[in-house]
Amino acid sequence: MKQTKSLFRRFLKGHFLFIFFPLIVLIFFSAFIGSSTNGEELNTLNLFYIVLLLFGFIIVAFVITSWIFFLRLRKRLTRLQEVMSFSANNNSFPKPISVQSDRMDEIDQLGSSFNWMIQQLEDSRKREYEEELLRHRLIANLSHDLRTPLTILRGHVTRLNKESISLEGQNSLTEINHTITRVGDLMDDLLSYTLLTSGKHPFVPTSTDIGRLVRASVAAWYPVFEEKEIQIDVDLPTEETFYWEADPKWMTRVLDNLFQNILRHAAEGKYANIVVDVEKEQIIVADRGPGMDNSSYERGAGIGLSTSNYMLKKMKLKADFTSNEDGTRVAIGRA
């Protein structure tokens, strides 16, 4: 109850002088006039005018001091509201509010609670950053350390291939070799995703010619598709094109992941369709593989797809996946 009266007490202190002082002056002046003049020098009408003037002075003083008091109160509340209405899009916290600890009222208590909340959020963000940094370092070290046993396994597989073994044994060695390659690729994807999310691969957006970028990516991957005997159906614009505010390196990485998924999961379909739709401003990549569960694409299953989704989101783009037993279709466009 004591704390809730602080603002009210300030209000009374600010108005005490203007309210009670004129009343005291009026009483003293009336008594003095009445005793000194005995009603001869100052009649009742003049006394009425004096009382009315002093009463008007009290009203005006009360209004002015009330306006000043509430103006200061409104200014403090407005400053507090501006600080509390900060935007969290830039990952920063508002600055603490200055409070008067010697004569703290309800508004200062609210500001003190707000400062405590900011401090707790900053401590939580710091702990989260340290944990994230430790996790990234652990994944990077793990990715690096696993390369040594994978290299040793590959060396033993190569040595066994030179030995005289049965056909079934050769098939098993071939499958082991493919598995080692697959694990190595997964470790590379994991390391890349870790470096990407930790800011090791900076995002540098620029106006990018999408037609030219896709054409360069297809040309780089064409020998790989040809080696796997995958038919490529390409529909790229020759004159018209469109531009996205994107990072060319990131966009190339997204296309690399999509093309790599065709080799890993849809090579048996022996077909890849790559289209740049200028009218809809889309990049379309399709195959005739066995298909994958659509929900797994939407959740970003697979480290490569998670990396692609992360990059697309940062570039304000999105990928719509359609997958069934006839194949998979990916359409990349604006979010």
Secondary structure, 3 states (H helix, E strand, C coil): CCHHHHHHHHHHHHHHHHHHHHHHHHHHHHHHHHHHHCCCCCCHHHHHHHHHHHHHHHHHHHHHHHHHHHHHHHHHHHHHHHHHCCCCCCCCCCCCCCCCCCCCCHHHHHHHHHHHHHHHHHHHHHHHHHHHHHHHHHHHHHHHHHHHHHHHHHHHHHHHHCCCCCHHHHHHHHHHHHHHHHHHHHHHHHHHHHHHHCCCCCCCCEEEEHHHHHHHHHHHHHHHHHHCCCEEEEECCCCCCCEEEECHHHHHHHHHHHHHHHHHHCHHHCEEEEEEECCCCEEEEEECCCCCCHHHHHCCCCHHHHHHHHHHHHCCEEEEEEEECCEEEEEEEEC
